[in-house]
C-alpha cells in the first residue's frame, strides 16, 4: 500500500511517499480502507518532534474516514461499513488499523469529506463545551484561535447550545468575517482581547475561556476571566507554556482545567462513543458543518503541512487517499 512515513524529525521534506506492507489486524481491531484523513496541528508538532519521544519509522495522522476492509470474529463491523476512526499507528496511508472502540459508523448520507473533517476537532470541541467547560446559555465565552479547526467547531457547538455571547480571537483580522459567519458575536486580536472582553462584560470578564495557544495568551486570559470562571487549557500551539500562580485562582474562585483527546483515546476510549454518535447526527442533519479549506492527494502531504503551518486557511485541511 501507499503511505507517508518519516525516518527523522524535521521540515516537510522528511515526509516520504512510499510503499509499505498492509497492516494485519489483531483481536478487537478492524482494517480500514481510507478515503480521507485530516491534517491536525498535532501532526505538525509530531513531525517536528515537539511532542516527546517518537519511534521511527513514524506515520502521522490522528483520524480517518473510510470503509471496513476486514474485521475480527464476532465484530460489530462488516466489510463495507462506512466509518470514521482514530487509527492505531497513524492515518496517512491507504489502509489503517483501529481498535473497535475507536471506530464509529457513519450515515450513508454523510459524505466522506465532511466525515473526515470532524473526528478530532468536533469530538474535542463537544467535550470541551459540555463536559469540561460546562458552558451555560447565559455565559460569555472566549474562543482563542477561532478560525482554526477546533475554534470553528467550538463556536458552532456553543451557538447550537444558545450561548449568550461568543468572543473569538484571531491573529489575522481578514478571517473575521469567516468567524462571524460561524456564529461569533465579537472578534478580537490577541493584542486587544483582554480589554475588549472586559469592555463587553462590564468589567466582569468571561465565564469560560478556551485556550489552545498557551504562552502569553494564557496570562492575558486570566486578566479577563470572571470570578468563578473557568480557563480550559487544551494545547500550546505557541510552543510556550502558560504560567499562572495559585493566587490567580483561589481567592477569585476560578478554575483552570486541562483536557487532552489523545489521553482520553488511550485511557478512556469508551467516553467517546456517545459523543461521536451525537455529533454524527448533528453533521448529518447539517446543524453542524465544517468548511473544507483544501484537499490534497496523499503524495502532497508536505504541501498540506505547509498550508497548516502558514495558518493561511479557514476550516479543515484534508488528504485524499
MOMOSUL-V777890 format. One record per residue. N is the residue number from 1. RES is the residue in one letter. PHI is phi in radians with two decimals (NA if undefined). NEAR is the number of other ideal C-beta (glycine too) atoms within 12 Angstrom. D_CENTER is the distance of its C-alpha to the mean C-alpha in whole Angstrom. Layout:
{{N/RES/PHI/NEAR/D_CENTER} {N/RES/PHI/NEAR/D_CENTER}}
//
This chain:
{{1/X/NA/25/27} {2/X/-1.50/24/25} {3/X/-2.74/35/22} {4/X/-1.92/42/21} {5/X/-2.29/30/22} {6/X/-2.38/33/23} {7/X/-1.91/18/25} {8/X/-2.76/18/25} {9/X/-1.58/25/22} {10/X/2.79/21/22} {11/X/-1.24/16/22} {12/X/-1.11/28/21} {13/X/-1.24/17/24} {14/X/-1.44/25/24} {15/X/-1.45/39/22} {16/X/-1.88/27/24} {17/X/-1.50/28/25} {18/X/-2.55/21/27} {19/X/-1.78/15/29} {20/X/-2.59/21/28} {21/X/-1.22/15/29} {22/X/-1.20/20/27} {23/X/-1.22/28/26} {24/X/-1.96/17/28} {25/X/-1.44/28/27} {26/X/-2.01/17/28} {27/X/-1.02/14/28} {28/X/1.13/21/26} {29/X/-2.13/29/24} {30/X/-2.25/42/23} {31/X/-1.78/36/23} {32/X/-2.04/50/21} {33/X/-1.50/32/22} {34/X/-1.41/44/19} {35/X/-1.67/35/19} {36/X/-2.49/42/16} {37/X/-2.25/48/13} {38/X/-1.94/50/10} {39/X/-1.80/50/10} {40/X/-1.92/44/7} {41/X/-1.07/38/8} {42/X/-1.07/36/9} {43/X/-1.10/38/11} {44/X/-1.11/35/13} {45/X/-1.12/27/14} {46/X/-1.15/32/15} {47/X/-1.06/40/17} {48/X/-1.40/25/18} {49/X/1.43/20/19} {50/X/-1.61/21/17} {51/X/-2.10/23/16} {52/X/1.68/12/19} {53/X/-1.17/10/22} {54/X/-2.19/24/21} {55/X/-1.95/16/23} {56/X/-1.79/19/24} {57/X/-1.21/23/24} {58/X/-1.94/28/21} {59/X/-1.97/40/18} {60/X/-1.49/46/15} {61/X/1.98/45/12} {62/X/-1.70/41/9} {63/X/-2.52/49/10} {64/X/-2.77/53/13} {65/X/-2.20/45/15} {66/X/-3.13/40/19} {67/X/-2.19/33/22} {68/X/-1.17/36/23} {69/X/-1.76/29/26} {70/X/-2.71/26/28} {71/X/-2.40/28/27} {72/X/-1.34/22/29} {73/X/-1.09/15/32} {74/X/1.15/10/32} {75/X/-1.26/24/28} {76/X/-1.44/18/27} {77/X/-1.88/33/26} {78/X/-2.25/18/28} {79/X/-0.98/17/28} {80/X/1.76/17/27} {81/X/-1.04/28/24} {82/X/-1.50/32/21} {83/X/-2.50/43/18} {84/X/-1.98/49/14} {85/X/-2.77/52/14} {86/X/-1.86/42/12} {87/X/-1.13/40/15} {88/X/-1.29/33/17} {89/X/-2.29/28/18} {90/X/1.66/39/15} {91/X/-2.34/46/15} {92/X/-1.48/49/17} {93/X/-2.79/38/20} {94/X/-1.23/34/22} {95/X/-2.35/37/22} {96/X/-2.40/48/20} {97/X/-1.92/38/20} {98/X/-2.50/44/18} {99/X/-1.18/31/20} {100/X/-0.98/32/21} {101/X/-1.15/26/19} {102/X/-1.98/38/16} {103/X/-2.18/41/17} {104/X/-2.36/41/17} {105/X/-1.19/30/19} {106/X/-2.02/37/19} {107/X/-1.09/23/21} {108/X/-1.11/15/24} {109/X/-1.54/15/23} {110/X/-1.70/30/19} {111/X/-1.17/25/19} {112/X/-1.09/33/17} {113/X/-1.06/31/16} {114/X/-1.19/34/14} {115/X/-1.11/40/13} {116/X/-1.20/43/12} {117/X/-1.30/42/9} {118/X/-1.69/51/8} {119/X/-0.92/48/8} {120/X/-1.17/45/4} {121/X/-1.27/44/3} {122/X/-1.36/44/7} {123/X/-1.12/45/8} {124/X/-1.04/46/6} {125/X/-1.10/47/7} {126/X/-1.09/39/10} {127/X/-1.16/37/11} {128/X/-1.08/43/11} {129/X/-1.23/41/13} {130/X/-1.55/26/15} {131/X/-1.85/25/16} {132/X/-1.59/30/15} {133/X/-1.32/39/16} {134/X/0.80/23/18} {135/X/-1.16/38/18} {136/X/-1.99/21/22} {137/X/-0.99/18/23} {138/X/-1.44/15/25} {139/X/-1.31/32/23} {140/X/-1.84/35/22} {141/X/-2.10/52/18} {142/X/-2.08/55/17} {143/X/-2.03/52/13} {144/X/-1.38/49/13} {145/X/0.94/41/12} {146/X/-1.18/49/12} {147/X/-1.59/38/12} {148/X/-1.34/45/9} {149/X/-1.06/45/6} {150/X/-1.20/45/5} {151/X/-1.03/47/8} {152/X/-1.03/42/10} {153/X/-1.35/42/8} {154/X/-1.00/50/10} {155/X/-1.12/47/13} {156/X/-1.17/38/13} {157/X/-1.14/42/13} {158/X/-1.14/41/15} {159/X/-1.11/32/18} {160/X/-1.10/30/18} {161/X/-1.25/29/19} {162/X/1.63/17/22} {163/X/-1.07/34/21} {164/X/-1.10/22/24} {165/X/-2.48/33/22} {166/X/-2.03/42/19} {167/X/-1.93/45/19} {168/X/-1.93/46/16} {169/X/-1.87/43/17} {170/X/-2.44/36/17} {171/X/-1.51/29/18} {172/X/-2.25/22/20} {173/X/-1.13/20/22} {174/X/-1.12/16/22} {175/X/-1.54/31/19} {176/X/-1.05/23/20} {177/X/-1.09/17/21} {178/X/-1.07/26/18} {179/X/-1.18/38/16} {180/X/-1.16/23/20} {181/X/-1.11/21/20} {182/X/-1.23/36/16} {183/X/2.31/32/18} {184/X/-1.21/35/18} {185/X/-1.56/27/22} {186/X/-2.38/31/22} {187/X/-2.01/35/21} {188/X/-2.30/37/21} {189/X/-1.69/27/21} {190/X/-1.17/32/20} {191/X/-1.37/15/24} {192/X/-1.99/21/25} {193/X/-1.12/37/23} {194/X/-1.01/31/25} {195/X/-1.14/20/28} {196/X/-1.22/28/26} {197/X/-1.07/40/25} {198/X/-1.12/24/28} {199/X/-1.12/19/30} {200/X/-1.52/27/28} {201/X/-2.21/30/28} {202/X/0.95/12/32} {203/X/1.17/16/31} {204/X/-1.48/20/30} {205/X/1.64/36/26} {206/X/-1.43/49/23} {207/X/-1.36/35/22} {208/X/-2.43/44/18} {209/X/-2.15/51/16} {210/X/-1.81/50/13} {211/X/-2.10/48/13} {212/X/-1.94/42/10} {213/X/-1.72/38/13} {214/X/1.16/30/16} {215/X/1.03/22/19} {216/X/-1.18/24/21} {217/X/-1.11/38/19} {218/X/-1.10/37/19} {219/X/-1.08/27/23} {220/X/-1.20/35/23} {221/X/-1.13/43/21} {222/X/-1.14/32/23} {223/X/-1.29/27/26} {224/X/-2.30/38/25} {225/X/-1.69/41/24} {226/X/-1.21/31/26} {227/X/-0.98/19/28} {228/X/1.14/20/27} {229/X/-1.36/36/23} {230/X/-2.23/38/20} {231/X/-1.71/43/18} {232/X/-1.75/42/14} {233/X/-1.89/36/13} {234/X/-2.41/40/10} {235/X/3.07/40/10} {236/X/-2.55/27/13} {237/X/-1.10/32/12} {238/X/-1.25/26/16} {239/X/1.46/18/17} {240/X/-2.16/16/19} {241/X/-1.36/18/19} {242/X/-1.43/31/20} {243/X/-2.17/19/23} {244/X/-2.51/26/25} {245/X/-1.86/15/28} {246/X/-1.02/11/29} {247/X/-1.20/10/31} {248/X/-1.26/22/28} {249/X/-2.10/20/27} {250/X/-1.19/13/30} {251/X/-1.29/11/33} {252/X/-1.69/23/30} {253/X/1.02/13/29} {254/X/-1.67/30/25} {255/X/-2.07/26/22} {256/X/-2.14/31/20} {257/X/-2.05/23/17} {258/X/-1.96/26/15} {259/X/-2.65/32/12} {260/X/-2.34/25/10} {261/X/-1.17/37/8} {262/X/-1.08/27/10} {263/X/-1.08/16/13} {264/X/-1.18/27/13} {265/X/-1.04/32/13} {266/X/-1.38/16/16} {267/X/-1.95/13/18} {268/X/-2.54/19/17} {269/X/-1.08/27/16} {270/X/-1.08/15/18} {271/X/-1.18/23/16} {272/X/-1.53/36/14} {273/X/-1.01/26/16} {274/X/-1.12/18/17} {275/X/-1.21/31/14} {276/X/-1.05/36/13} {277/X/-1.07/20/17} {278/X/-1.06/27/17} {279/X/-1.19/41/14} {280/X/-1.05/33/15} {281/X/-1.15/24/18} {282/X/-1.20/29/17} {283/X/-1.24/37/16} {284/X/-1.14/23/19} {285/X/-1.53/16/21} {286/X/1.11/16/19} {287/X/-1.29/18/18} {288/X/-2.20/35/15} {289/X/-2.63/31/14} {290/X/-2.30/39/12} {291/X/-1.03/29/14} {292/X/-1.63/28/14} {293/X/-1.22/28/15} {294/X/-2.91/27/17} {295/X/-2.03/31/17} {296/X/-1.98/32/19} {297/X/-1.34/21/21} {298/X/-0.91/37/20} {299/X/-1.23/22/23} {300/X/-1.78/24/21} {301/X/-0.99/43/18} {302/X/-1.08/30/20} {303/X/-1.17/25/20} {304/X/-1.07/37/16} {305/X/-1.13/36/15} {306/X/-1.08/23/18} {307/X/-1.13/28/16} {308/X/-1.11/35/13} {309/X/-1.14/22/15} {310/X/-1.24/17/17} {311/X/1.08/25/15} {312/X/-1.64/17/17} {313/X/-2.70/31/15} {314/X/-2.29/31/14} {315/X/1.73/36/11} {316/X/-2.24/42/10} {317/X/-1.76/40/12} {318/X/-2.01/45/13} {319/X/-2.07/48/16} {320/X/-1.56/29/18} {321/X/-1.56/37/20}}
//
